[in-house]
Amino acid sequence: MANVKYSKGQKPIHAIAGGESLHYTKWTLIIVGAIVLVMGIAGLPGVSTMGSEPDWHAVLKIIVGAVAMAVPFLDKHK
């Protein structure tokens, strides 16, 4: 492997993939989970008049959103 000099602020891809990006991935999963959870709650009958979807679909969104928000907190990888 060649000696590569990185300018200020640059890091090798393996350093990004294993470290700092994991922090952003966790936050992204929390945000996406929250959005899916809110969409599921809004899809429940009687909660919103914006649209309609099957009850099972709204419940599934709530479950997936809750799991997506819980996974980063339960992950042992730090």
C-alpha positions as CSV (number, residue, x, y, z in Angstrom):
1,M,0.0,0.0,0.0
2,A,1.3,3.4,-0.9
3,N,2.2,6.1,1.6
4,V,-0.6,8.6,1.3
5,K,-0.5,12.0,2.9
6,Y,-3.9,13.4,4.0
7,S,-4.5,17.1,4.1
8,K,-6.0,18.7,7.2
9,G,-9.5,17.3,7.9
10,Q,-9.1,14.3,5.6
11,K,-9.1,10.8,7.0
12,P,-8.7,7.4,5.3
13,I,-11.9,5.6,4.4
14,H,-11.4,2.8,6.9
15,A,-11.2,5.4,9.8
16,I,-14.4,7.0,8.6
17,A,-16.3,3.7,8.1
18,G,-15.4,2.3,11.5
19,G,-15.6,5.3,13.7
20,E,-17.1,8.7,13.2
21,S,-19.7,7.7,10.6
22,L,-21.1,5.2,13.1
23,H,-22.2,8.1,15.3
24,Y,-24.0,9.7,12.4
25,T,-25.6,6.4,11.5
26,K,-27.1,6.1,15.0
27,W,-28.5,9.6,14.9
28,T,-29.9,9.0,11.4
29,L,-31.6,5.8,12.5
30,I,-33.1,7.6,15.5
31,I,-34.5,10.5,13.3
32,V,-35.8,8.1,10.6
33,G,-37.4,6.0,13.3
34,A,-39.1,9.0,14.8
35,I,-40.5,10.0,11.4
36,V,-41.9,6.5,10.8
37,L,-43.3,6.4,14.3
38,V,-45.1,9.7,13.8
39,M,-46.4,8.5,10.4
40,G,-47.8,5.4,12.1
41,I,-49.5,7.4,14.8
42,A,-51.0,9.7,12.2
43,G,-52.2,6.7,10.2
44,L,-54.3,5.3,13.0
45,P,-58.0,5.7,12.6
46,G,-59.4,8.8,14.3
47,V,-56.1,10.5,14.8
48,S,-55.7,12.3,11.5
49,T,-57.9,13.2,8.5
50,M,-55.0,13.6,6.1
51,G,-55.3,10.2,4.6
52,S,-56.1,6.6,5.2
53,E,-54.3,3.4,5.3
54,P,-55.0,-0.1,6.7
55,D,-54.9,-0.4,10.4
56,W,-52.2,-3.1,10.3
57,H,-50.0,-0.8,8.2
58,A,-50.2,2.0,10.8
59,V,-49.4,-0.5,13.6
60,L,-46.5,-1.9,11.6
61,K,-45.1,1.6,11.1
62,I,-45.3,2.2,14.9
63,I,-43.5,-1.0,15.6
64,V,-40.8,-0.4,13.0
65,G,-40.3,3.2,14.1
66,A,-40.0,2.2,17.8
67,V,-37.5,-0.6,17.0
68,A,-35.5,1.8,14.8
69,M,-35.3,4.3,17.6
70,A,-34.4,1.6,20.2
71,V,-31.6,-0.1,18.2
72,P,-29.0,2.6,18.6
73,F,-29.5,2.7,22.4
74,L,-29.3,-1.1,22.7
75,D,-26.2,-1.4,20.4
76,K,-23.1,-2.5,22.4
77,H,-20.7,-1.1,19.7
78,K,-19.3,2.2,21.0
